[in-house]
Amino acid sequence: MQLEFFDVPSPCIGVCQSDDKGQCLGCFRTRDERLNWLSLTANQRQKVIKRCLQRKNRKTKPAKSKVAEVIVENKQASLFEAPSQSNIDNSSDVDFGDFEL
């Protein structure tokens, strides 16, 4: 437990508009977090601020594109299928005549 010498300030930046989930577009607090802010302890307020930062990061960072994952997946050779002719490089002259299984 950490001693608190100063009150945890409200993360409100004065935007005060809610999205469809009820989260503030300015501080990213939920309706309940905004309503109960004054009755929360300092520890609870710090937890709310951490959750707000997580929400902000999720909304502002671009989502990973599944299209890019599919393209990378398609470039990977399969071990279960015969290689296609386009993937075989015949430009190098390597002799495997003495290779036995």
PyMOL commands that set and color helices and strands:
alter all, ss='L'
color gray80, all
select helices_A, chain A and resi 31-35+37-39+42-60+66-75+85-87
alter helices_A, ss='H'
color red, helices_A
deselect
rebuild
show_as cartoon
